[in-house]
């Protein structure tokens, strides 16, 4: 191969079927690996970090808005992505879902934008779930805000169970088996689905065991992100966990 051809080939961006950008918290140990595990191999995932430090409170999460535009601009400058995600559920609540989506759109050119809140609400709607139980690792004030917001979006929130934590690193350290146990306790008998919030939580590894035990669908923040991103671009994920991915069908995006 001629050297100029080799250089051109080297400089040509990777040929992904779709490109997804993740703007994750600086303290999130889990979401990148979690999303890569669920995404098809030919979907590109490109990540940048947003400034944040523990403890995780509504106040510290609101301050993320100051750095989110910078993180978006620095994510593959000059390239338009298919989907850009802000990878924090409680952070989306702290900033406001609409404001977060607008910040992403202003910061990084992309065809679609989503958040764990946006994605999980779309996922629960696709599953036909109206009455939901919610499990989180958060403290009471964040749980209250989450429950109130999901109720304002038309869901009947039967209960919100939290693990009373505010440290991202400690959240990721929770074993999937512990999440299964907590999920079984959190699920109300008459709930249509269980939503497990937090991208730092390794909850997607608990989905299959929980669905088998509960006989009802389980939606997690990272699982919902992957599902929504693929749904937006019209692709499927045949090996991803959970009943939610059975709702995906390949199609041409509108």
Beta strands, then each sheet from edge to edge (+ up, - down):
strand 1: 18-25
strand 2: 43-50
strand 3: 81-86
strand 4: 110-115
strand 5: 131-136
strand 6: 156-162
strand 7: 193-196
strand 8: 217-220
sheet 1: 2+ 1+ 3+ 4+
sheet 2: 6+ 5+ 7+ 8+
end
